[in-house]
Each structure stands twice: as C-alpha cells, then as structure tokens.
Amino acid sequence: MDKFQAKRNLILYGIFQALREPLFWGPIIILYLQQMGHMSLSSIYLVESITMLLLIVLQIPTGALADLLGRKNTMIIGSILVVLDNVLFALVDSLAMVLVANLVWAVGFAFVSGADSSFLYDTLAVTGETEKYKKIEGRTTGIRLLLIALTSIFVGYLASVNLRLPVWLGIPGMVMALLVVCLMKEPPRPKHVNGEPAYRQHWSLMKLSVLFVANSKKLKWIIAYTVLLGVIGKAWFFTYNPYFEMLKLPLHYYGWIFFAVNVVAAIFSYGSDWLAKKLTEKTNVLGMVMLTGVPIILLSALVYWPMVVLVLTQSMVRGHLRPFMGHFLHDHLDSENRATVVSIQAAVDGFGQFAFFGIFGLALKAISLTTTLFGLGMFSLLLGGYLYVKYLKIFHPKAK
C-alpha cells in the first residue's frame, strides 16, 4: 500500500464510520421495542443481557480472524449482518423476533469490533501518522454523531406518522457503509508463520493475546475503565425513554432532546484530541467518571423536566471516551495482535453488559426507576473512584 491509497482509506473510513449505525431511531428505540416488540423495560434489559452473552463468545475469535484474514474482510461480513439485523428490526412484531434480530446484530458487531479501529491505526502506520489516531477517530465519530443529531429532529414527527418509518429510513445509509468498506485497501500487517494450519494459527493468536493482556497491568486497567464507563453509559441511555415518559414529555420532544444529546457528543468527539492536550491526563480520566456518576444521582433525586439537561453530560463522556481511550489502548499494542486485543476488550465489555443489564433488569422489576438510577450513579462513582486510584498507582507511581 502506498501513501495515496492510505489517504484514500482514511476518507473511506470516515464515510464508513458516519453511516455504519442507524441514523433515525435512537430517540425511540425503547418505545419501539415496547410497542412493536411487546416488551417491558425489564425484559429489554434481560434480552440485551442475553445478546451480550453471545457477544462475549464471539469477540475474541472474530478479532483473531481479523488479524489472520484481514480487517477489511471481517468488516464486510459484519456490515452485511448489521444491515440484515436492521431489516429484521424494521419487521419485528414479537419478543422472539427482537431476540433473533439482536443475535444477528451480535454476530455482525463482533466481526466489525476491533477490526475497524485496527484498520485505522495500521493505515496511519503507513503514512507515519499514528499520533493522529485520536484526532481522526474523534472527528469521524463526531461526524456520525452530528448526522444522528440532525436526523433526530425528525424522528419524533416520523414516529407520529408510523413508528416503523424511522427504522426503515436508517437502512440505506448502512448499505452505503457496506459498499464503502468494499472499496477500502487492506493495510499491510505482519505475516503469520507459514505451514501451520489456519485453525492452529487462530487458536495460538487468541491464546497469546489473552496472556498478553493478563500479564499487563496497564492494558487491564485501560479495559476495565473503558468498560465501566461504556456499560454505565449504555444502561443510563436505555432509561431515557421511560424517564421522559415519567415526565410526560410529548413524543416530538424526544427528537429535539436527542438532537442536543448527539450535537454535544459530536463536539466532544471532534474535539477529543484538543481536550486531551488542554487538560492533563489525570483530569480527563477523573472528569469522565464524575460526569457519569453525579448527574445520574441528581436525575434520580430531582424528577423535574429541566433536569433532562443533565443527559448532556453523558454525551460529553460518550463523545470523548472512544477516541481518548482508543488511542490510549492502541499505543500499548503491536499490529500483529491489535484486533484480537481490541476484541478482548469488547468481550470484557460484553460480559460487563451481560452481568450488569441482567441485574439492572431485575432491579427494575423490584424497585422504581428513580431508585435504580440512584444505585447506578453510586456504583459508577464508587467503582470509578477505585479505578482512578489504581490509575495513579499504575501510570503515575510516586518516585522513590
């Protein structure tokens, strides 16, 4: 691959990241599952938990396949399955169909997860610009979030006409993302030992990558921190719709709220590199913990419509987390097992969602939404505080 092809890859990668997710149905996702899938909020969390269980099983093997067969090939497979998943969601009319669609999504997501960020980092290695990873990842993610913000304005109105309409409208963009992946050029990667059967190479790569992570305090901390904020953020996101219903907000307001949510996320993603340089690393790490836990507690304590503005703090973290921690992780990896290790992180994230969403779903059956939110906020502050202390010991030990 020459530098021209690498630059072309970066443009195509930006288009792929902008269109890889459904653009229209974020504001109504829980409402849609409740009405079209005939599910309770508790059952939504439990189904999500089951989906994460499959994701755990698939993440490391698919990451190793990306390292062995190429990131582009696995991204194509994953993108095809994600398109199929959204077609199934557009047709869903029962809990069983929701479960099938979620399982298809899990397989598709597993193939793309790890392969995409590894593809970007290895492409930048060709141009000698790996230090730009955080900036490019932040900007490409920011563009996607801005697109979602703009389309969110119309979601409430479209859903008022037909609740399925926003889901169908998101599919053409994902088809285009699939076509873009097909145009990419695979960046060079270290070759694996010739003569060894493919299945043995696959197994060896997985085993060595797991041992590599298990023996690295820094990698274990990076994974634990990223997973904590990711799982808490997603659990909180799933409560938006029922919280808005509790406040009796009109449906068309949902779109405007999600517009603001995604604009803020886009700003913090696009400016992640700038923010990382302006603030100390310690401030970035602690700040994301505080911006996650404190607002959740306030929302649980003060159930009043102006408090909805606090969901914007989660958007700040959502925008900044992927580029900031992604660069943090890739700086500690080699290309040979890059996608596998990133998939190990995704597998741990899947396990965290499996365990946490299962508990969260059961909690919602037993206690109120506000009490559950309070527990979520306290959990994130306590565990986040513990991880911050560990961060100081691992990355900034005191000089002897």
C-alpha positions as a Markdown table, in Angstrom:
| # | Residue | x | y | z |
|---|---|---|---|---|
| 1 | Met | 0.0 | 0.0 | 0.0 |
| 2 | Asp | 1.3 | 3.5 | -0.9 |
| 3 | Lys | 0.5 | 6.8 | 0.8 |
| 4 | Phe | -2.1 | 7.7 | -1.8 |
| 5 | Gln | -4.0 | 4.5 | -1.0 |
| 6 | Ala | -3.6 | 5.1 | 2.7 |
| 7 | Lys | -5.1 | 8.7 | 2.4 |
| 8 | Arg | -7.9 | 7.2 | 0.3 |
| 9 | Asn | -8.5 | 4.7 | 3.1 |
| 10 | Leu | -8.9 | 7.5 | 5.6 |
| 11 | Ile | -11.6 | 9.2 | 3.6 |
| 12 | Leu | -13.5 | 6.0 | 3.1 |
| 13 | Tyr | -13.1 | 5.1 | 6.8 |
| 14 | Gly | -14.7 | 8.5 | 7.7 |
| 15 | Ile | -17.7 | 7.7 | 5.4 |
| 16 | Phe | -18.0 | 4.2 | 6.9 |
| 17 | Gln | -18.0 | 5.5 | 10.5 |
| 18 | Ala | -20.5 | 8.2 | 9.6 |
| 19 | Leu | -23.1 | 5.7 | 8.1 |
| 20 | Arg | -22.4 | 2.4 | 10.0 |
| 21 | Glu | -25.2 | 2.9 | 12.5 |
| 22 | Pro | -29.0 | 3.5 | 12.0 |
| 23 | Leu | -29.4 | 7.3 | 11.9 |
| 24 | Phe | -33.1 | 7.7 | 12.6 |
| 25 | Trp | -34.3 | 5.6 | 15.5 |
| 26 | Gly | -32.2 | 6.4 | 18.6 |
| 27 | Pro | -34.8 | 8.7 | 20.2 |
| 28 | Ile | -37.5 | 6.0 | 20.1 |
| 29 | Ile | -35.5 | 2.7 | 20.4 |
| 30 | Ile | -37.0 | 1.7 | 23.8 |
| 31 | Leu | -40.5 | 2.9 | 22.9 |
| 32 | Tyr | -40.3 | 0.9 | 19.6 |
| 33 | Leu | -39.3 | -2.3 | 21.4 |
| 34 | Gln | -42.0 | -1.8 | 24.0 |
| 35 | Gln | -44.8 | -1.2 | 21.4 |
| 36 | Met | -43.6 | -3.3 | 18.4 |
| 37 | Gly | -41.8 | -6.0 | 20.3 |
| 38 | His | -44.4 | -6.1 | 23.1 |
| 39 | Met | -41.6 | -5.9 | 25.8 |
| 40 | Ser | -41.4 | -4.4 | 29.2 |
| 41 | Leu | -38.4 | -2.2 | 30.2 |
| 42 | Ser | -37.2 | -5.1 | 32.4 |
| 43 | Ser | -37.4 | -7.6 | 29.6 |
| 44 | Ile | -35.5 | -5.2 | 27.3 |
| 45 | Tyr | -32.6 | -5.2 | 29.7 |
| 46 | Leu | -32.7 | -9.0 | 30.1 |
| 47 | Val | -32.7 | -9.6 | 26.3 |
| 48 | Glu | -29.8 | -7.2 | 26.0 |
| 49 | Ser | -28.1 | -9.3 | 28.6 |
| 50 | Ile | -28.6 | -12.5 | 26.6 |
| 51 | Thr | -27.3 | -10.7 | 23.5 |
| 52 | Met | -24.1 | -9.7 | 25.3 |
| 53 | Leu | -23.6 | -13.3 | 26.3 |
| 54 | Leu | -23.3 | -14.3 | 22.7 |
| 55 | Leu | -21.1 | -11.3 | 22.0 |
| 56 | Ile | -18.6 | -12.5 | 24.7 |
| 57 | Val | -18.3 | -15.8 | 23.0 |
| 58 | Leu | -17.7 | -14.3 | 19.5 |
| 59 | Gln | -15.5 | -11.3 | 20.2 |
| 60 | Ile | -12.1 | -12.9 | 20.6 |
| 61 | Pro | -12.4 | -15.5 | 17.8 |
| 62 | Thr | -13.6 | -12.8 | 15.3 |
| 63 | Gly | -10.8 | -10.4 | 16.4 |
| 64 | Ala | -8.3 | -13.2 | 15.8 |
| 65 | Leu | -9.9 | -13.8 | 12.3 |
| 66 | Ala | -9.4 | -10.1 | 11.6 |
| 67 | Asp | -5.7 | -10.4 | 12.4 |
| 68 | Leu | -5.4 | -13.5 | 10.3 |
| 69 | Leu | -7.7 | -12.9 | 7.3 |
| 70 | Gly | -7.6 | -9.1 | 7.2 |
| 71 | Arg | -9.6 | -6.3 | 8.8 |
| 72 | Lys | -11.4 | -5.4 | 5.6 |
| 73 | Asn | -12.8 | -8.9 | 5.0 |
| 74 | Thr | -14.2 | -9.2 | 8.6 |
| 75 | Met | -15.7 | -5.6 | 8.3 |
| 76 | Ile | -17.5 | -6.6 | 5.1 |
| 77 | Ile | -19.0 | -9.7 | 6.8 |
| 78 | Gly | -20.0 | -7.7 | 9.9 |
| 79 | Ser | -21.5 | -4.9 | 7.8 |
| 80 | Ile | -23.7 | -7.4 | 5.8 |
| 81 | Leu | -25.1 | -8.8 | 9.1 |
| 82 | Val | -25.7 | -5.4 | 10.6 |
| 83 | Val | -27.8 | -4.4 | 7.6 |
| 84 | Leu | -29.8 | -7.7 | 7.9 |
| 85 | Asp | -30.2 | -7.0 | 11.6 |
| 86 | Asn | -31.9 | -3.7 | 10.9 |
| 87 | Val | -34.2 | -5.2 | 8.3 |
| 88 | Leu | -35.3 | -7.7 | 10.9 |
| 89 | Phe | -35.9 | -4.9 | 13.5 |
| 90 | Ala | -38.0 | -3.0 | 10.9 |
| 91 | Leu | -40.2 | -6.1 | 10.6 |
| 92 | Val | -40.3 | -7.0 | 14.3 |
| 93 | Asp | -43.6 | -7.9 | 15.9 |
| 94 | Ser | -42.8 | -10.1 | 18.8 |
| 95 | Leu | -40.2 | -10.7 | 21.6 |
| 96 | Ala | -38.9 | -13.7 | 19.6 |
| 97 | Met | -38.1 | -11.5 | 16.6 |
| 98 | Val | -36.4 | -9.0 | 18.8 |
| 99 | Leu | -34.2 | -11.7 | 20.2 |
| 100 | Val | -33.3 | -13.1 | 16.7 |
| 101 | Ala | -32.5 | -9.6 | 15.4 |
| 102 | Asn | -30.3 | -8.9 | 18.5 |
| 103 | Leu | -28.4 | -12.2 | 17.9 |
| 104 | Val | -27.8 | -11.3 | 14.3 |
| 105 | Trp | -26.5 | -7.9 | 15.5 |
| 106 | Ala | -24.2 | -9.5 | 18.0 |
| 107 | Val | -22.5 | -11.6 | 15.3 |
| 108 | Gly | -22.2 | -8.6 | 12.9 |
| 109 | Phe | -20.9 | -6.3 | 15.6 |
| 110 | Ala | -18.3 | -8.9 | 16.7 |
| 111 | Phe | -16.9 | -9.0 | 13.2 |
| 112 | Val | -16.6 | -5.2 | 12.9 |
| 113 | Ser | -15.5 | -4.6 | 16.5 |
| 114 | Gly | -11.7 | -4.3 | 16.8 |
| 115 | Ala | -11.2 | -4.7 | 13.1 |
| 116 | Asp | -12.3 | -1.1 | 12.4 |
| 117 | Ser | -10.0 | 0.8 | 14.8 |
| 118 | Ser | -7.2 | -1.6 | 14.0 |
| 119 | Phe | -7.7 | -0.9 | 10.3 |
| 120 | Leu | -7.4 | 2.9 | 11.0 |
| 121 | Tyr | -4.3 | 2.6 | 13.2 |
| 122 | Asp | -2.5 | 0.3 | 10.7 |
| 123 | Thr | -3.4 | 2.7 | 7.8 |
| 124 | Leu | -1.9 | 5.6 | 9.8 |
| 125 | Ala | 1.2 | 3.5 | 10.3 |
| 126 | Val | 1.7 | 3.5 | 6.5 |
| 127 | Thr | 1.8 | 7.3 | 6.5 |
| 128 | Gly | 3.8 | 7.5 | 9.7 |
| 129 | Glu | 1.0 | 9.5 | 11.4 |
| 130 | Thr | -0.2 | 7.2 | 14.2 |
| 131 | Glu | -0.2 | 10.1 | 16.6 |
| 132 | Lys | -3.2 | 11.4 | 14.6 |
| 133 | Tyr | -5.3 | 8.4 | 15.6 |
| 134 | Lys | -7.2 | 10.2 | 18.4 |
| 135 | Lys | -7.9 | 13.2 | 16.2 |
| 136 | Ile | -9.2 | 11.2 | 13.2 |
| 137 | Glu | -11.2 | 8.7 | 15.3 |
| 138 | Gly | -12.7 | 11.7 | 17.2 |
| 139 | Arg | -13.6 | 13.6 | 14.1 |
| 140 | Thr | -15.1 | 10.6 | 12.2 |
| 141 | Thr | -17.2 | 9.6 | 15.2 |
| 142 | Gly | -18.1 | 13.2 | 15.7 |
| 143 | Ile | -19.4 | 13.5 | 12.1 |
| 144 | Arg | -21.6 | 10.4 | 12.7 |
| 145 | Leu | -23.0 | 11.8 | 15.9 |
| 146 | Leu | -23.7 | 15.1 | 14.1 |
| 147 | Leu | -25.6 | 13.2 | 11.4 |
| 148 | Ile | -27.6 | 11.4 | 14.1 |
| 149 | Ala | -28.3 | 14.7 | 15.8 |
| 150 | Leu | -29.7 | 16.2 | 12.6 |
| 151 | Thr | -31.9 | 13.2 | 11.8 |
| 152 | Ser | -33.1 | 13.0 | 15.4 |
| 153 | Ile | -35.0 | 16.2 | 14.9 |
| 154 | Phe | -37.4 | 14.4 | 12.5 |
| 155 | Val | -37.7 | 11.1 | 14.4 |
| 156 | Gly | -40.5 | 12.2 | 16.7 |
| 157 | Tyr | -42.5 | 13.5 | 13.8 |
| 158 | Leu | -41.9 | 10.4 | 11.6 |
| 159 | Ala | -42.7 | 8.1 | 14.5 |
| 160 | Ser | -46.0 | 10.0 | 15.0 |
| 161 | Val | -46.9 | 9.0 | 11.4 |
| 162 | Asn | -45.6 | 5.4 | 11.7 |
| 163 | Leu | -43.4 | 4.0 | 14.4 |
| 164 | Arg | -41.6 | 1.8 | 11.9 |
| 165 | Leu | -40.7 | 4.6 | 9.5 |
| 166 | Pro | -37.5 | 5.8 | 11.2 |
| 167 | Val | -36.2 | 2.2 | 11.3 |
| 168 | Trp | -36.7 | 1.7 | 7.6 |
| 169 | Leu | -35.1 | 5.1 | 6.8 |
| 170 | Gly | -31.8 | 4.1 | 8.5 |
| 171 | Ile | -31.2 | 1.1 | 6.3 |
| 172 | Pro | -30.0 | 2.8 | 3.1 |
| 173 | Gly | -27.1 | 4.6 | 4.9 |
| 174 | Met | -25.9 | 1.3 | 6.3 |
| 175 | Val | -26.0 | -0.3 | 2.8 |
| 176 | Met | -23.8 | 2.6 | 1.6 |
| 177 | Ala | -21.4 | 1.9 | 4.5 |
| 178 | Leu | -21.1 | -1.7 | 3.4 |
| 179 | Leu | -20.2 | -0.6 | -0.2 |
| 180 | Val | -17.6 | 1.8 | 1.1 |
| 181 | Val | -15.8 | -1.0 | 3.0 |
| 182 | Cys | -15.6 | -2.9 | -0.2 |
| 183 | Leu | -13.6 | 0.0 | -1.8 |
| 184 | Met | -11.0 | 0.1 | 1.0 |
| 185 | Lys | -7.5 | -1.2 | 0.6 |
| 186 | Glu | -6.2 | -3.6 | 3.3 |
| 187 | Pro | -3.1 | -2.1 | 5.1 |
| 188 | Pro | 0.0 | -4.3 | 5.4 |
| 189 | Arg | 0.2 | -6.5 | 8.5 |
| 190 | Pro | 2.9 | -8.9 | 9.8 |
| 191 | Lys | 2.7 | -12.3 | 8.2 |
| 192 | His | 2.0 | -15.3 | 10.3 |
| 193 | Val | 4.1 | -18.4 | 10.3 |
| 194 | Asn | 3.7 | -20.4 | 7.0 |
| 195 | Gly | 3.0 | -24.1 | 7.2 |
| 196 | Glu | 1.0 | -24.0 | 10.4 |
| 197 | Pro | -2.7 | -25.0 | 9.9 |
| 198 | Ala | -5.1 | -22.0 | 9.9 |
| 199 | Tyr | -7.0 | -23.3 | 12.9 |
| 200 | Arg | -3.8 | -23.6 | 14.9 |
| 201 | Gln | -2.7 | -20.1 | 14.0 |
| 202 | His | -6.2 | -18.8 | 15.0 |
| 203 | Trp | -6.0 | -20.6 | 18.4 |
| 204 | Ser | -2.4 | -19.6 | 19.1 |
| 205 | Leu | -3.1 | -16.0 | 18.4 |
| 206 | Met | -6.1 | -16.0 | 20.7 |
| 207 | Lys | -4.2 | -17.7 | 23.5 |
| 208 | Leu | -1.1 | -15.4 | 23.2 |
| 209 | Ser | -3.3 | -12.3 | 23.1 |
| 210 | Val | -5.2 | -13.3 | 26.3 |
| 211 | Leu | -1.9 | -14.0 | 28.1 |
| 212 | Phe | -0.6 | -10.7 | 26.8 |
| 213 | Val | -3.5 | -8.8 | 28.3 |
| 214 | Ala | -3.5 | -10.9 | 31.5 |
| 215 | Asn | 0.2 | -10.0 | 32.2 |
| 216 | Ser | -0.2 | -6.3 | 31.5 |
| 217 | Lys | -1.4 | -4.1 | 34.4 |
| 218 | Lys | -1.8 | -1.1 | 32.0 |
| 219 | Leu | -3.9 | -3.0 | 29.5 |
| 220 | Lys | -6.1 | -4.5 | 32.2 |
| 221 | Trp | -6.7 | -1.0 | 33.7 |
| 222 | Ile | -7.5 | 0.5 | 30.2 |
| 223 | Ile | -10.0 | -2.2 | 29.5 |
| 224 | Ala | -11.6 | -2.0 | 33.0 |
| 225 | Tyr | -12.0 | 1.8 | 32.8 |
| 226 | Thr | -13.4 | 1.8 | 29.3 |
| 227 | Val | -15.8 | -1.0 | 30.0 |
| 228 | Leu | -17.1 | 0.6 | 33.2 |
| 229 | Leu | -17.9 | 4.0 | 31.6 |
| 230 | Gly | -19.3 | 2.2 | 28.5 |
| 231 | Val | -21.6 | -0.1 | 30.4 |
| 232 | Ile | -22.9 | 2.6 | 32.7 |
| 233 | Gly | -23.5 | 5.0 | 29.8 |
| 234 | Lys | -25.5 | 2.4 | 27.9 |
| 235 | Ala | -27.5 | 1.4 | 30.9 |
| 236 | Trp | -28.3 | 5.1 | 31.5 |
| 237 | Phe | -29.2 | 5.6 | 27.8 |
| 238 | Phe | -31.8 | 2.9 | 27.9 |
| 239 | Thr | -33.6 | 4.7 | 30.7 |
| 240 | Tyr | -34.1 | 7.9 | 28.7 |
| 241 | Asn | -37.4 | 6.9 | 27.1 |
| 242 | Pro | -39.1 | 5.7 | 30.3 |
| 243 | Tyr | -37.7 | 8.8 | 32.2 |
| 244 | Phe | -39.2 | 11.1 | 29.6 |
| 245 | Glu | -42.5 | 9.2 | 29.8 |
| 246 | Met | -42.4 | 9.7 | 33.6 |
| 247 | Leu | -42.0 | 13.4 | 32.9 |
| 248 | Lys | -44.9 | 13.2 | 30.4 |
| 249 | Leu | -42.9 | 14.8 | 27.6 |
| 250 | Pro | -44.6 | 14.8 | 24.2 |
| 251 | Leu | -43.1 | 12.4 | 21.7 |
| 252 | His | -41.9 | 15.1 | 19.3 |
| 253 | Tyr | -39.7 | 16.5 | 22.1 |
| 254 | Tyr | -37.7 | 13.2 | 22.1 |
| 255 | Gly | -36.2 | 14.1 | 18.7 |
| 256 | Trp | -35.1 | 17.6 | 19.9 |
| 257 | Ile | -33.6 | 16.2 | 23.1 |
| 258 | Phe | -31.6 | 13.6 | 21.1 |
| 259 | Phe | -30.6 | 16.3 | 18.7 |
| 260 | Ala | -28.9 | 18.1 | 21.6 |
| 261 | Val | -27.5 | 14.9 | 23.0 |
| 262 | Asn | -25.8 | 14.0 | 19.8 |
| 263 | Val | -24.6 | 17.5 | 19.0 |
| 264 | Val | -22.8 | 17.6 | 22.3 |
| 265 | Ala | -21.4 | 14.1 | 21.8 |
| 266 | Ala | -20.2 | 15.2 | 18.3 |
| 267 | Ile | -18.5 | 18.3 | 19.7 |
| 268 | Phe | -16.6 | 16.3 | 22.4 |
| 269 | Ser | -15.7 | 13.6 | 19.9 |
| 270 | Tyr | -14.5 | 16.0 | 17.3 |
| 271 | Gly | -12.6 | 18.0 | 19.9 |
| 272 | Ser | -11.3 | 15.0 | 21.8 |
| 273 | Asp | -7.7 | 15.5 | 20.7 |
| 274 | Trp | -7.8 | 19.2 | 21.7 |
| 275 | Leu | -9.4 | 18.4 | 25.0 |
| 276 | Ala | -6.8 | 15.7 | 25.8 |
| 277 | Lys | -4.0 | 18.2 | 25.1 |
| 278 | Lys | -5.6 | 21.1 | 27.0 |
| 279 | Leu | -6.3 | 19.1 | 30.2 |
| 280 | Thr | -4.0 | 16.8 | 32.0 |
| 281 | Glu | -4.4 | 13.1 | 31.5 |
| 282 | Lys | -5.4 | 12.8 | 35.2 |
| 283 | Thr | -8.2 | 15.4 | 34.7 |
| 284 | Asn | -9.5 | 13.6 | 31.7 |
| 285 | Val | -9.7 | 10.3 | 33.5 |
| 286 | Leu | -11.3 | 11.6 | 36.7 |
| 287 | Gly | -13.5 | 14.1 | 34.8 |
| 288 | Met | -15.3 | 11.3 | 32.8 |
| 289 | Val | -16.0 | 9.4 | 36.0 |
| 290 | Met | -17.6 | 12.5 | 37.7 |
| 291 | Leu | -19.6 | 13.5 | 34.6 |
| 292 | Thr | -21.1 | 10.0 | 34.5 |
| 293 | Gly | -22.0 | 9.3 | 38.2 |
| 294 | Val | -23.0 | 12.7 | 39.6 |
| 295 | Pro | -25.7 | 13.6 | 37.0 |
| 296 | Ile | -27.4 | 10.2 | 37.4 |
| 297 | Ile | -27.8 | 10.7 | 41.1 |
| 298 | Leu | -29.2 | 14.2 | 40.5 |
| 299 | Leu | -31.7 | 12.9 | 38.0 |
| 300 | Ser | -32.9 | 10.2 | 40.4 |
| 301 | Ala | -33.3 | 12.8 | 43.2 |
| 302 | Leu | -35.0 | 15.6 | 41.3 |
| 303 | Val | -37.6 | 14.3 | 38.9 |
| 304 | Tyr | -38.4 | 17.5 | 37.1 |
| 305 | Trp | -38.3 | 18.3 | 33.4 |
| 306 | Pro | -35.4 | 20.9 | 33.5 |
| 307 | Met | -33.2 | 18.1 | 34.9 |
| 308 | Val | -33.3 | 16.5 | 31.4 |
| 309 | Val | -30.4 | 18.8 | 30.5 |
| 310 | Leu | -28.2 | 16.5 | 32.6 |
| 311 | Val | -28.2 | 13.8 | 30.0 |
| 312 | Leu | -25.9 | 16.1 | 28.1 |
| 313 | Thr | -23.1 | 15.2 | 30.5 |
| 314 | Gln | -23.3 | 11.5 | 29.4 |
| 315 | Ser | -22.9 | 12.8 | 25.8 |
| 316 | Met | -19.7 | 14.6 | 26.7 |
| 317 | Val | -18.3 | 11.3 | 28.0 |
| 318 | Arg | -19.7 | 9.3 | 25.1 |
| 319 | Gly | -18.0 | 11.6 | 22.6 |
| 320 | His | -14.6 | 11.8 | 24.3 |
| 321 | Leu | -14.3 | 8.2 | 25.6 |
| 322 | Arg | -13.8 | 6.3 | 22.3 |
| 323 | Pro | -11.0 | 8.4 | 20.7 |
| 324 | Phe | -9.3 | 9.2 | 24.0 |
| 325 | Met | -9.2 | 5.6 | 25.4 |
| 326 | Gly | -8.8 | 4.1 | 21.9 |
| 327 | His | -5.5 | 5.9 | 21.4 |
| 328 | Phe | -4.6 | 5.0 | 25.0 |
| 329 | Leu | -5.1 | 1.3 | 24.1 |
| 330 | His | -3.5 | 1.2 | 20.7 |
| 331 | Asp | -0.3 | 2.9 | 21.9 |
| 332 | His | 0.3 | -0.3 | 24.0 |
| 333 | Leu | -0.3 | -2.8 | 21.2 |
| 334 | Asp | 1.5 | -4.2 | 18.2 |
| 335 | Ser | -0.1 | -4.7 | 14.8 |
| 336 | Glu | 0.3 | -8.5 | 14.9 |
| 337 | Asn | -2.5 | -8.9 | 17.5 |
| 338 | Arg | -4.1 | -5.5 | 17.5 |
| 339 | Ala | -7.6 | -6.5 | 16.5 |
| 340 | Thr | -7.5 | -9.6 | 18.8 |
| 341 | Val | -6.7 | -7.5 | 21.9 |
| 342 | Val | -9.3 | -4.9 | 21.0 |
| 343 | Ser | -11.8 | -7.7 | 20.7 |
| 344 | Ile | -10.7 | -9.0 | 24.1 |
| 345 | Gln | -11.7 | -5.5 | 25.4 |
| 346 | Ala | -15.0 | -5.8 | 23.6 |
| 347 | Ala | -15.6 | -9.3 | 25.0 |
| 348 | Val | -15.0 | -7.9 | 28.5 |
| 349 | Asp | -17.4 | -5.1 | 27.7 |
| 350 | Gly | -19.9 | -7.7 | 26.6 |
| 351 | Phe | -19.5 | -9.6 | 29.8 |
| 352 | Gly | -20.0 | -6.4 | 31.8 |
| 353 | Gln | -23.2 | -5.6 | 29.9 |
| 354 | Phe | -24.4 | -9.2 | 30.3 |
| 355 | Ala | -24.0 | -9.2 | 34.1 |
| 356 | Phe | -25.0 | -5.6 | 34.6 |
| 357 | Phe | -28.0 | -5.5 | 32.4 |
| 358 | Gly | -29.3 | -8.7 | 33.9 |
| 359 | Ile | -29.0 | -7.2 | 37.4 |
| 360 | Phe | -30.4 | -3.9 | 36.2 |
| 361 | Gly | -33.4 | -5.6 | 34.6 |
| 362 | Leu | -34.2 | -7.5 | 37.7 |
| 363 | Ala | -33.8 | -4.3 | 39.8 |
| 364 | Leu | -36.4 | -2.5 | 37.7 |
| 365 | Lys | -38.9 | -5.3 | 38.4 |
| 366 | Ala | -38.4 | -4.9 | 42.2 |
| 367 | Ile | -37.8 | -1.2 | 42.7 |
| 368 | Ser | -38.7 | 2.1 | 41.0 |
| 369 | Leu | -36.8 | 3.7 | 38.1 |
| 370 | Thr | -35.5 | 6.6 | 40.2 |
| 371 | Thr | -34.2 | 4.2 | 42.9 |
| 372 | Thr | -32.5 | 2.1 | 40.3 |
| 373 | Leu | -30.9 | 5.2 | 38.8 |
| 374 | Phe | -29.6 | 6.3 | 42.2 |
| 375 | Gly | -27.9 | 2.9 | 42.6 |
| 376 | Leu | -26.5 | 3.2 | 39.1 |
| 377 | Gly | -24.9 | 6.6 | 39.9 |
| 378 | Met | -23.5 | 5.4 | 43.3 |
| 379 | Phe | -22.0 | 2.3 | 41.7 |
| 380 | Ser | -20.3 | 4.3 | 38.9 |
| 381 | Leu | -18.8 | 6.8 | 41.4 |
| 382 | Leu | -17.5 | 4.1 | 43.8 |
| 383 | Leu | -16.0 | 1.8 | 41.2 |
| 384 | Gly | -14.8 | 4.8 | 39.1 |
| 385 | Gly | -13.1 | 6.3 | 42.1 |
| 386 | Tyr | -11.4 | 3.0 | 42.8 |
| 387 | Leu | -10.2 | 2.7 | 39.2 |
| 388 | Tyr | -8.8 | 6.3 | 39.4 |
| 389 | Val | -6.7 | 5.4 | 42.4 |
| 390 | Lys | -5.5 | 2.3 | 40.5 |
| 391 | Tyr | -4.7 | 4.6 | 37.5 |
| 392 | Leu | -2.5 | 6.8 | 39.7 |
| 393 | Lys | -0.6 | 3.8 | 41.0 |
| 394 | Ile | -0.1 | 2.1 | 37.6 |
| 395 | Phe | 0.6 | 5.1 | 35.3 |
| 396 | His | 1.9 | 7.7 | 37.7 |
| 397 | Pro | 3.8 | 5.9 | 40.5 |
| 398 | Lys | 5.5 | 8.1 | 43.0 |
| 399 | Ala | 9.2 | 8.5 | 42.5 |
| 400 | Lys | 11.2 | 6.6 | 45.1 |
